[in-house]
Amino acid sequence: MQDKLRRDDRQGVKRDFMQSVETLTDAKQQELLSRKISELPLKMEGTRLEGLIIRLYKELEAAGIAFKPNIYLSDSWGCPNEVPVIGIPFHLADPALCNLLGQMGGIEVENDMTVMTILRHEAGHAFNYAYRLYDKPEWKTLFGPFSQPYQDEYQVEPSSTRFVHHLAGCYAQKHPDDDFAETFAVWLTPYSHWQTAYTDTPALEKLQYVESVTAEYGEKPPIVTGGRVDMPVEEIKMTLSEWYETVYKNRINQDQLTQIVRPGISECPQVIAREAVVIGCPNYSLA
């Protein structure tokens, strides 16, 4: 019976998605949906992403950090495990793709503020990986074991003062790696006033640690400079229609998961772990 219900759910999602496809009357949009993502002429130079990346680099520089993580277009937000680079969803490089995502998947595309919020989080991962901070005893004491299994489902304590609040869904509580990335992001965000916002909380010690290690390593060259990356856009062989259908299914599944596991807590559906790994990618860096 459960298998039948899951099959019916999948068929319903497929039906809803196909109905959204049929509502498109623009011939250019229909043609675009049939193209492979790897064949799309995408780039970050000259787009709004370029300005936001420059803004991130300036924030890092103002914070005393010389390291500037390379950034590439991928299928979703994320840093490959232990690799100090940042993947950005490819659709953000093209307004036409953003419009299609809203029409096809019913997902509100990230505005500039949201993009910066996520970039700061991912920069925290990249800084952690670049200097292998997760191997250091004090890091483990404050944030926990980096080797802890990474799980999509996690229990949260919304009122806990042991964690900072940056991304939605109490994301700092997901994994020690995310705890550090979120703490770094709050520390990096201009005018966050973290010293007073987290006064007399356990999270303050974590923020002070971030300030300490960035002062220690900020001007030093990174220990790790490369590695395998997750799903660069040049390797995404599915069509745009197939990708949008996957995004639509992920949104439905995420909504259901949030209602069942963490009612009342919103998620950031763009931050999705990817296991597919390929070698090599073009990157974007002003460093």
DAURQUI-V765997 format. One record per backbone hydrogen bond with DSSP energy under -1.0 kcal/mol. CO is the residue of the C=O (numbers start at 1). NH is the residue of the N-H. E is the energy in kcal/mol with one decimal. If there is no record, write none. Layout:
co nh e
CO NH E
CO NH E
This chain:
co nh e
1 5 -2.2
2 6 -2.6
3 7 -2.3
4 8 -2.6
5 9 -2.5
6 10 -2.4
7 11 -2.3
8 12 -2.3
9 13 -2.4
10 14 -2.5
11 15 -2.3
12 16 -2.5
13 17 -2.4
14 18 -2.5
15 19 -2.0
16 20 -1.6
17 21 -1.8
18 22 -2.1
21 24 -1.6
26 30 -2.0
27 31 -2.3
28 32 -2.3
29 33 -2.0
32 35 -1.4
33 241 -2.3
35 240 -2.2
36 39 -1.4
37 40 -1.6
40 42 -2.1
44 47 -2.0
48 52 -1.7
49 53 -2.7
50 54 -2.5
51 55 -1.9
52 56 -2.2
53 57 -2.6
54 58 -2.3
55 59 -2.1
56 60 -2.4
57 61 -2.4
58 62 -2.6
59 63 -1.4
60 65 -2.8
61 64 -1.8
70 86 -2.4
71 284 -2.1
72 88 -2.5
73 233 -2.2
74 90 -2.4
78 87 -3.2
80 83 -2.3
83 85 -2.1
86 72 -2.5
87 78 -1.4
88 74 -3.1
89 92 -1.6
90 93 -2.0
91 94 -1.6
94 98 -1.9
95 99 -2.3
96 100 -1.9
97 101 -2.3
98 102 -1.9
99 103 -2.0
100 104 -3.6
101 105 -2.4
111 115 -2.6
112 116 -2.4
113 117 -2.1
114 118 -2.3
115 119 -2.8
116 120 -2.3
117 121 -1.3
118 122 -2.8
119 123 -2.5
120 124 -1.3
121 125 -1.5
122 126 -2.6
123 127 -2.5
124 128 -2.2
125 129 -2.5
126 130 -2.7
127 131 -1.4
128 133 -1.9
130 223 -2.0
130 224 -2.1
132 135 -1.5
133 136 -2.3
136 140 -2.1
137 141 -2.2
138 142 -2.2
139 143 -3.0
140 144 -1.3
145 148 -1.6
157 160 -2.3
161 203 -1.7
170 173 -2.3
171 174 -1.8
175 179 -2.4
176 180 -2.1
177 181 -2.2
178 182 -2.8
179 183 -2.1
180 184 -3.0
181 185 -2.2
182 186 -2.3
183 187 -2.4
184 188 -2.5
185 189 -2.1
189 192 -1.4
193 197 -2.7
194 198 -2.0
196 199 -1.1
198 201 -1.4
201 204 -1.4
203 207 -1.9
204 208 -2.5
205 209 -1.7
206 210 -2.1
207 211 -2.1
208 212 -1.9
209 213 -2.8
210 214 -2.3
211 215 -1.4
212 216 -1.8
213 217 -2.7
214 218 -1.8
217 220 -1.4
218 66 -3.3
229 278 -2.3
232 235 -2.4
233 236 -1.3
235 237 -1.1
236 38 -1.7
238 37 -2.3
239 243 -2.3
240 244 -2.7
241 245 -2.0
242 246 -1.7
243 247 -2.4
244 248 -2.5
245 249 -2.3
246 250 -2.6
247 251 -2.3
248 252 -2.1
249 253 -2.9
250 254 -2.8
251 255 -2.4
252 256 -2.1
253 257 -2.5
254 258 -2.6
255 259 -1.8
256 260 -1.8
257 261 -3.2
262 265 -1.9
268 271 -1.8
270 77 -1.3
270 272 -1.4
278 229 -1.5
284 71 -2.0
